[in-house]
Structure formats: C-alpha cells, structure tokens
Amino acid sequence: MNIGDAARASGVSAKMIRYYEGIGLIPRAGRTEAGYRVYSEQDVHSLRFVRRARDLGFSVEQIAELLALWRDRDRASVDVKRLASEHVRVLEERVALLLQMAETLRHLAEHCHGDERPECPIIDELAGAGNGTVTGAPYKSGLLPRRKAGTAATAGSAPACHGD
C-alpha cells in the first residue's frame, strides 16, 4: 500500500510517517521502481503502535524503546512495566503542576477587579510585580502558590490570600 493508504489505515498522517522514518523510529519503507513508498500490514501495525504510544504521551525516545521491547519476543515484562510506571509518575507530576497553575490563575482572576481600572494582579504577577500572592517556586514561570518554608505544595492546596 502507498503512504496515503498506510496513513488512513494507521491513523498517522503521511507527514508524520515520513518524519518517523527520517528519525529512524520506524524502518524506511520499501520503494517501487517509480520511487513511491510501499508499506506492508506489519508496517501499518507498527504505525498504530506508535500512534497509540503517542496518544498516551510517550516521547519519541520512549516509543523507540517500547518498539524494541515489542519486537523482542524474549523481553522481560519488567522492562515494559518500568517504562510505563516511570511515565505514569511523570504524568502525575505534570497533572499536579497544572492543577497548581490553574489554582494560581483562579486566585489571581478572583482578585482582578475586571473593570476599567488599569490595576490588575494578573498582569502584575506576569510582570514580576505581584503583591506576593505567588512566588517563583518550582515552576519556571513562577506562577505557583506560595508555600511555607519546609512544606510541599499539593495539587489540591489553595494558594494563600495575602490581601489585595
């Protein structure tokens, strides 16, 4: 089948198929005498594997490792579980960070008058001139709730209001 057929059958765009070939994630397709790519059912199966792994948020490097494990019939499932467990840990950290960011923005939005006045705690915080409601904790942009020294922020914790 050609690249368009492989794209439709796998759910991976032709552009991404060419990219995955280019970076060596999947083997380069065979070619016809006219130079057109030719894909087998096994190629499409591999592309579906890649698409599903991407849907689950695995990086290209992790997908390469998963593909190698998938193709290795002598693999130990502990290796697959290790990869998946580490990925779950990273995803959970991202979720916690996103929840903290949402809580901070919610807090700032609640304290913004939203009227004709130019004063705005959201703009002030983004400009680094905030009133101390949020500080530069672990997230690079500094938009995390303030924490007391020696305590860990949790995903469900609300930022402290330090006044308007």
DOKOLRO-297571 format. One record per atom (N, C-alpha, C): atom name; residue in one letter; residue number from 1; x, y, z. Coordinates in steps of 0.1 Angstrom, whole numbers, padded with zeros to 4 digits, m for minus. Layout:
<rs>
R atom type seq    px    py    pz
R   CA    a NUM     X     Y     Z
...
</rs>
This chain:
<rs>
R atom type seq    px    py    pz
R    N    m   1  0008 m0012  0000
R   CA    m   1  0000  0000  0000
R    C    m   1  0009  0012  0000
R    N    n   2  0004  0023 m0005
R   CA    n   2  0011  0036 m0006
R    C    n   2  0010  0043  0007
R    N    i   3  0017  0055  0008
R   CA    i   3  0018  0062  0021
R    C    i   3  0004  0067  0025
R    N    g   4 m0004  0071  0016
R   CA    g   4 m0018  0076  0019
R    C    g   4 m0026  0065  0025
R    N    d   5 m0025  0053  0019
R   CA    d   5 m0033  0042  0024
R    C    d   5 m0028  0038  0038
R    N    a   6 m0015  0038  0040
R   CA    a   6 m0009  0035  0053
R    C    a   6 m0013  0045  0063
R    N    a   7 m0014  0058  0059
R   CA    a   7 m0018  0068  0068
R    C    a   7 m0033  0066  0073
R    N    r   8 m0041  0063  0063
R   CA    r   8 m0055  0061  0066
R    C    r   8 m0057  0049  0075
R    N    a   9 m0050  0038  0072
R   CA    a   9 m0051  0026  0079
R    C    a   9 m0046  0026  0094
R    N    s  10 m0036  0035  0096
R   CA    s  10 m0029  0036  0109
R    C    s  10 m0034  0047  0117
R    N    g  11 m0039  0057  0111
R   CA    g  11 m0043  0069  0118
R    C    g  11 m0031  0079  0120
R    N    v  12 m0020  0076  0113
R   CA    v  12 m0008  0085  0114
R    C    v  12 m0007  0092  0101
R    N    s  13 m0006  0106  0101
R   CA    s  13 m0005  0113  0089
R    C    s  13  0007  0109  0081
R    N    a  14  0006  0112  0068
R   CA    a  14  0017  0109  0059
R    C    a  14  0029  0117  0063
R    N    k  15  0027  0129  0067
R   CA    k  15  0038  0138  0071
R    C    k  15  0045  0131  0083
R    N    m  16  0038  0126  0093
R   CA    m  16  0044  0120  0105
R    C    m  16  0051  0107  0101
R    N    i  17  0045  0100  0092
R   CA    i  17  0051  0087  0087
R    C    i  17  0065  0090  0082
R    N    r  18  0066  0100  0073
R   CA    r  18  0079  0104  0068
R    C    r  18  0088  0109  0079
R    N    y  19  0083  0116  0088
R   CA    y  19  0091  0121  0100
R    C    y  19  0097  0109  0108
R    N    y  20  0088  0099  0111
R   CA    y  20  0092  0088  0119
R    C    y  20  0102  0080  0111
R    N    e  21  0101  0079  0098
R   CA    e  21  0111  0072  0090
R    C    e  21  0124  0080  0091
R    N    g  22  0123  0093  0089
R   CA    g  22  0135  0101  0089
R    C    g  22  0144  0101  0102
R    N    i  23  0137  0099  0113
R   CA    i  23  0144  0099  0126
R    C    i  23  0148  0084  0130
R    N    g  24  0143  0075  0122
R   CA    g  24  0147  0061  0124
R    C    g  24  0138  0054  0134
R    N    l  25  0126  0060  0138
R   CA    l  25  0117  0054  0147
R    C    l  25  0111  0041  0140
R    N    i  26  0108  0042  0128
R   CA    i  26  0103  0031  0120
R    C    i  26  0112  0029  0108
R    N    p  27  0114  0017  0103
R   CA    p  27  0123  0015  0092
R    C    p  27  0118  0022  0080
R    N    r  28  0127  0026  0071
R   CA    r  28  0123  0032  0059
R    C    r  28  0115  0022  0050
R    N    a  29  0105  0027  0044
R   CA    a  29  0096  0019  0036
R    C    a  29  0103  0015  0023
R    N    g  30  0099  0003  0018
R   CA    g  30  0104 m0001  0005
R    C    g  30  0099  0009 m0006
R    N    r  31  0105  0008 m0017
R   CA    r  31  0101  0017 m0028
R    C    r  31  0098  0010 m0041
R    N    t  32  0089  0015 m0048
R   CA    t  32  0086  0010 m0061
R    C    t  32  0097  0015 m0071
R    N    e  33  0097  0010 m0083
R   CA    e  33  0106  0014 m0093
R    C    e  33  0105  0029 m0096
R    N    a  34  0092  0034 m0094
R   CA    a  34  0090  0048 m0096
R    C    a  34  0093  0057 m0084
R    N    g  35  0098  0050 m0073
R   CA    g  35  0102  0058 m0061
R    C    g  35  0091  0060 m0051
R    N    y  36  0079  0054 m0053
R   CA    y  36  0069  0055 m0043
R    C    y  36  0071  0046 m0031
R    N    r  37  0068  0051 m0019
R   CA    r  37  0069  0042 m0007
R    C    r  37  0058  0031 m0008
R    N    v  38  0062  0020 m0003
R   CA    v  38  0053  0008 m0002
R    C    v  38  0053  0003  0012
R    N    y  39  0041  0002  0018
R   CA    y  39  0040 m0003  0032
R    C    y  39  0033 m0016  0033
R    N    s  40  0037 m0024  0042
R   CA    s  40  0031 m0037  0045
R    C    s  40  0021 m0036  0056
R    N    e  41  0013 m0047  0059
R   CA    e  41  0004 m0047  0070
R    C    e  41  0012 m0046  0083
R    N    q  42  0024 m0052  0084
R   CA    q  42  0032 m0051  0096
R    C    q  42  0037 m0037  0098
R    N    d  43  0040 m0029  0087
R   CA    d  43  0043 m0015  0089
R    C    d  43  0032 m0007  0095
R    N    v  44  0020 m0010  0090
R   CA    v  44  0008 m0003  0095
R    C    v  44  0006 m0007  0110
R    N    h  45  0008 m0019  0113
R   CA    h  45  0007 m0024  0127
R    C    h  45  0017 m0016  0136
R    N    s  46  0029 m0014  0131
R   CA    s  46  0039 m0007  0138
R    C    s  46  0035  0008  0140
R    N    l  47  0029  0014  0129
R   CA    l  47  0025  0028  0130
R    C    l  47  0013  0029  0140
R    N    r  48  0004  0019  0140
R   CA    r  48 m0007  0020  0150
R    C    r  48 m0001  0020  0164
R    N    f  49  0009  0011  0166
R   CA    f  49  0016  0010  0179
R    C    f  49  0022  0024  0183
R    N    v  50  0028  0030  0173
R   CA    v  50  0034  0044  0176
R    C    v  50  0023  0054  0179
R    N    r  51  0013  0054  0171
R   CA    r  51  0002  0063  0173
R    C    r  51 m0004  0062  0187
R    N    r  52 m0006  0049  0191
R   CA    r  52 m0012  0047  0205
R    C    r  52 m0003  0051  0216
R    N    a  53  0010  0049  0214
R   CA    a  53  0020  0053  0224
R    C    a  53  0021  0068  0225
R    N    r  54  0020  0075  0213
R   CA    r  54  0019  0090  0213
R    C    r  54  0007  0095  0220
R    N    d  55 m0005  0088  0217
R   CA    d  55 m0017  0092  0224
R    C    d  55 m0016  0091  0239
R    N    l  56 m0008  0082  0244
R   CA    l  56 m0005  0081  0258
R    C    l  56  0006  0090  0263
R    N    g  57  0011  0098  0255
R   CA    g  57  0021  0108  0259
R    C    g  57  0035  0104  0260
R    N    f  58  0038  0092  0255
R   CA    f  58  0052  0087  0255
R    C    f  58  0061  0096  0245
R    N    s  59  0073  0098  0249
R   CA    s  59  0082  0106  0240
R    C    s  59  0087  0097  0228
R    N    v  60  0092  0103  0218
R   CA    v  60  0098  0095  0207
R    C    v  60  0108  0085  0212
R    N    e  61  0117  0089  0221
R   CA    e  61  0127  0081  0227
R    C    e  61  0121  0069  0234
R    N    q  62  0111  0071  0242
R   CA    q  62  0104  0061  0249
R    C    q  62  0097  0051  0239
R    N    i  63  0091  0057  0229
R   CA    i  63  0084  0048  0219
R    C    i  63  0095  0039  0212
R    N    a  64  0106  0045  0209
R   CA    a  64  0117  0036  0203
R    C    a  64  0120  0025  0212
R    N    e  65  0121  0027  0225
R   CA    e  65  0124  0017  0234
R    C    e  65  0113  0007  0235
R    N    l  66  0100  0012  0235
R   CA    l  66  0089  0003  0236
R    C    l  66  0088 m0005  0223
R    N    l  67  0090  0001  0212
R   CA    l  67  0090 m0007  0199
R    C    l  67  0101 m0018  0199
R    N    a  68  0112 m0015  0205
R   CA    a  68  0123 m0026  0206
R    C    a  68  0118 m0037  0215
R    N    l  69  0112 m0033  0226
R   CA    l  69  0107 m0043  0235
R    C    l  69  0096 m0051  0229
R    N    w  70  0087 m0045  0221
R   CA    w  70  0076 m0051  0215
R    C    w  70  0081 m0062  0204
R    N    r  71  0091 m0058  0197
R   CA    r  71  0097 m0067  0187
R    C    r  71  0105 m0078  0193
R    N    d  72  0110 m0077  0205
R   CA    d  72  0118 m0087  0212
R    C    d  72  0109 m0097  0219
R    N    r  73  0108 m0108  0213
R   CA    r  73  0099 m0118  0219
R    C    r  73  0105 m0124  0232
R    N    d  74  0118 m0122  0235
R   CA    d  74  0124 m0127  0247
R    C    d  74  0125 m0116  0258
R    N    r  75  0118 m0105  0256
R   CA    r  75  0118 m0094  0265
R    C    r  75  0113 m0098  0279
R    N    a  76  0116 m0091  0289
R   CA    a  76  0111 m0093  0302
R    C    a  76  0100 m0082  0304
R    N    s  77  0089 m0086  0309
R   CA    s  77  0078 m0076  0310
R    C    s  77  0082 m0065  0321
R    N    v  78  0091 m0069  0330
R   CA    v  78  0095 m0059  0340
R    C    v  78  0101 m0046  0333
R    N    d  79  0107 m0048  0321
R   CA    d  79  0113 m0036  0314
R    C    d  79  0102 m0027  0309
R    N    v  80  0091 m0033  0304
R   CA    v  80  0079 m0026  0299
R    C    v  80  0072 m0019  0311
R    N    k  81  0071 m0026  0321
R   CA    k  81  0064 m0021  0333
R    C    k  81  0072 m0009  0339
R    N    r  82  0085 m0010  0339
R   CA    r  82  0094  0001  0344
R    C    r  82  0092  0013  0336
R    N    l  83  0092  0012  0323
R   CA    l  83  0089  0024  0314
R    C    l  83  0076  0030  0316
R    N    a  84  0065  0021  0317
R   CA    a  84  0052  0026  0319
R    C    a  84  0050  0033  0333
R    N    s  85  0056  0027  0343
R   CA    s  85  0055  0032  0357
R    C    s  85  0062  0046  0358
R    N    e  86  0073  0047  0351
R   CA    e  86  0081  0060  0352
R    C    e  86  0072  0071  0344
R    N    h  87  0066  0067  0333
R   CA    h  87  0058  0076  0325
R    C    h  87  0046  0080  0334
R    N    v  88  0040  0071  0341
R   CA    v  88  0029  0075  0350
R    C    v  88  0033  0085  0360
R    N    r  89  0045  0083  0366
R   CA    r  89  0050  0092  0376
R    C    r  89  0052  0106  0370
R    N    v  90  0057  0107  0358
R   CA    v  90  0059  0120  0351
R    C    v  90  0046  0126  0348
R    N    l  91  0036  0119  0343
R   CA    l  91  0023  0124  0340
R    C    l  91  0016  0129  0353
R    N    e  92  0017  0122  0364
R   CA    e  92  0011  0127  0376
R    C    e  92  0018  0140  0381
R    N    e  93  0031  0141  0379
R   CA    e  93  0038  0153  0383
R    C    e  93  0032  0165  0374
R    N    r  94  0031  0162  0362
R   CA    r  94  0025  0173  0353
R    C    r  94  0011  0177  0356
R    N    v  95  0003  0167  0360
R   CA    v  95 m0011  0170  0364
R    C    v  95 m0011  0178  0377
R    N    a  96 m0002  0175  0386
R   CA    a  96 m0002  0183  0399
R    C    a  96  0003  0197  0396
R    N    l  97  0013  0199  0387
R   CA    l  97  0017  0212  0383
R    C    l  97  0006  0220  0376
R    N    l  98 m0001  0213  0367
R   CA    l  98 m0012  0220  0360
R    C    l  98 m0023  0224  0370
R    N    l  99 m0026  0216  0380
R   CA    l  99 m0036  0220  0390
R    C    l  99 m0031  0232  0398
R    N    q 100 m0018  0232  0401
R   CA    q 100 m0013  0243  0409
R    C    q 100 m0014  0256  0400
R    N    m 101 m0010  0255  0388
R   CA    m 101 m0011  0266  0379
R    C    m 101 m0025  0271  0378
R    N    a 102 m0035  0262  0376
R   CA    a 102 m0049  0266  0375
R    C    a 102 m0054  0273  0388
R    N    e 103 m0050  0268  0399
R   CA    e 103 m0053  0274  0412
R    C    e 103 m0048  0288  0413
R    N    t 104 m0035  0289  0409
R   CA    t 104 m0029  0303  0410
R    C    t 104 m0036  0312  0401
R    N    l 105 m0039  0308  0389
R   CA    l 105 m0046  0317  0379
R    C    l 105 m0060  0320  0384
R    N    r 106 m0067  0310  0390
R   CA    r 106 m0080  0312  0395
R    C    r 106 m0079  0323  0406
R    N    h 107 m0069  0322  0415
R   CA    h 107 m0068  0331  0426
R    C    h 107 m0065  0345  0421
R    N    l 108 m0056  0346  0411
R   CA    l 108 m0054  0359  0405
R    C    l 108 m0066  0365  0398
R    N    a 109 m0073  0357  0391
R   CA    a 109 m0085  0362  0384
R    C    a 109 m0096  0366  0394
R    N    e 110 m0097  0359  0406
R   CA    e 110 m0107  0363  0416
R    C    e 110 m0103  0377  0422
R    N    h 111 m0090  0380  0422
R   CA    h 111 m0086  0393  0428
R    C    h 111 m0084  0404  0418
R    N    c 112 m0087  0401  0405
R   CA    c 112 m0087  0411  0395
R    C    c 112 m0101  0418  0395
R    N    h 113 m0101  0431  0395
R   CA    h 113 m0114  0438  0395
R    C    h 113 m0122  0436  0382
R    N    g 114 m0115  0435  0371
R   CA    g 114 m0121  0432  0358
R    C    g 114 m0130  0444  0354
R    N    d 115 m0125  0456  0357
R   CA    d 115 m0132  0468  0353
R    C    d 115 m0124  0477  0345
R    N    e 116 m0127  0490  0344
R   CA    e 116 m0119  0499  0336
R    C    e 116 m0106  0504  0342
R    N    r 117 m0104  0500  0355
R   CA    r 117 m0091  0504  0362
R    C    r 117 m0079  0497  0355
R    N    p 118 m0068  0503  0355
R   CA    p 118 m0056  0496  0349
R    C    p 118 m0050  0486  0358
R    N    e 119 m0052  0487  0372
R   CA    e 119 m0046  0478  0381
R    C    e 119 m0051  0464  0379
R    N    c 120 m0042  0454  0378
R   CA    c 120 m0046  0440  0375
R    C    c 120 m0035  0431  0381
R    N    p 121 m0039  0423  0391
R   CA    p 121 m0029  0414  0397
R    C    p 121 m0024  0403  0388
R    N    i 122 m0032  0400  0377
R   CA    i 122 m0027  0390  0368
R    C    i 122 m0015  0396  0360
R    N    i 123 m0017  0408  0355
R   CA    i 123 m0006  0414  0347
R    C    i 123  0006  0417  0356
R    N    d 124  0003  0422  0369
R   CA    d 124  0014  0424  0378
R    C    d 124  0022  0412  0381
R    N    e 125  0015  0401  0383
R   CA    e 125  0022  0388  0385
R    C    e 125  0031  0384  0373
R    N    l 126  0025  0385  0362
R   CA    l 126  0032  0381  0350
R    C    l 126  0044  0390  0347
R    N    a 127  0043  0403  0352
R   CA    a 127  0054  0412  0350
R    C    a 127  0064  0411  0362
R    N    g 128  0061  0402  0371
R   CA    g 128  0070  0401  0383
R    C    g 128  0068  0412  0393
R    N    a 129  0057  0419  0392
R   CA    a 129  0055  0430  0402
R    C    a 129  0043  0426  0411
R    N    g 130  0040  0414  0413
R   CA    g 130  0029  0409  0421
R    C    g 130  0030  0414  0435
R    N    n 131  0019  0412  0443
R   CA    n 131  0019  0417  0457
R    C    n 131  0024  0406  0466
R    N    g 132  0030  0395  0461
R   CA    g 132  0034  0385  0470
R    C    g 132  0025  0373  0471
R    N    t 133  0014  0373  0463
R   CA    t 133  0004  0363  0463
R    C    t 133  0011  0350  0458
R    N    v 134  0019  0351  0448
R   CA    v 134  0025  0339  0442
R    C    v 134  0040  0342  0441
R    N    t 135  0048  0331  0442
R   CA    t 135  0062  0333  0442
R    C    t 135  0069  0323  0432
R    N    g 136  0081  0325  0429
R   CA    g 136  0089  0317  0420
R    C    g 136  0093  0303  0426
R    N    a 137  0084  0295  0429
R   CA    a 137  0087  0281  0434
R    C    a 137  0092  0272  0423
R    N    p 138  0088  0260  0423
R   CA    p 138  0095  0251  0413
R    C    p 138  0092  0253  0399
R    N    y 139  0080  0259  0395
R   CA    y 139  0077  0261  0381
R    C    y 139  0085  0273  0376
R    N    k 140  0091  0272  0364
R   CA    k 140  0100  0282  0359
R    C    k 140  0093  0296  0357
R    N    s 141  0081  0296  0354
R   CA    s 141  0075  0310  0352
R    C    s 141  0072  0316  0365
R    N    g 142  0072  0309  0376
R   CA    g 142  0070  0315  0389
R    C    g 142  0055  0315  0393
R    N    l 143  0046  0310  0385
R   CA    l 143  0032  0310  0388
R    C    l 143  0027  0298  0396
R    N    l 144  0032  0297  0408
R   CA    l 144  0028  0287  0417
R    C    l 144  0024  0293  0430
R    N    p 145  0015  0286  0437
R   CA    p 145  0011  0292  0450
R    C    p 145  0022  0293  0460
R    N    r 146  0022  0303  0469
R   CA    r 146  0032  0304  0479
R    C    r 146  0031  0293  0489
R    N    r 147  0043  0288  0493
R   CA    r 147  0043  0277  0503
R    C    r 147  0051  0282  0515
R    N    k 148  0047  0277  0526
R   CA    k 148  0055  0279  0538
R    C    k 148  0068  0271  0537
R    N    a 149  0079  0277  0543
R   CA    a 149  0092  0270  0542
R    C    a 149  0091  0256  0548
R    N    g 150  0096  0246  0541
R   CA    g 150  0097  0233  0546
R    C    g 150  0084  0225  0543
R    N    t 151  0075  0230  0536
R   CA    t 151  0063  0223  0533
R    C    t 151  0062  0221  0518
R    N    a 152  0056  0210  0514
R   CA    a 152  0054  0207  0500
R    C    a 152  0041  0211  0495
R    N    a 153  0040  0217  0483
R   CA    a 153  0027  0220  0477
R    C    a 153  0020  0208  0472
R    N    t 154  0007  0207  0473
R   CA    t 154  0000  0196  0468
R    C    t 154 m0010  0201  0458
R    N    a 155 m0014  0192  0449
R   CA    a 155 m0023  0195  0438
R    C    a 155 m0036  0202  0443
R    N    g 156 m0041  0198  0454
R   CA    g 156 m0054  0203  0459
R    C    g 156 m0053  0215  0468
R    N    s 157 m0041  0219  0471
R   CA    s 157 m0039  0231  0480
R    C    s 157 m0042  0244  0474
R    N    a 158 m0050  0252  0481
R   CA    a 158 m0053  0265  0475
R    C    a 158 m0042  0275  0480
R    N    p 159 m0039  0285  0471
R   CA    p 159 m0029  0294  0474
R    C    p 159 m0034  0303  0486
R    N    a 160 m0026  0308  0494
R   CA    a 160 m0030  0317  0505
R    C    a 160 m0032  0330  0499
R    N    c 161 m0042  0337  0504
R   CA    c 161 m0045  0350  0500
R    C    c 161 m0038  0360  0510
R    N    h 162 m0029  0368  0504
R   CA    h 162 m0022  0377  0512
R    C    h 162 m0027  0392  0511
R    N    g 163 m0039  0393  0508
R   CA    g 163 m0046  0406  0507
R    C    g 163 m0046  0412  0493
R    N    d 164 m0054  0422  0492
R   CA    d 164 m0055  0429  0479
R    C    d 164 m0049  0442  0481
</rs>
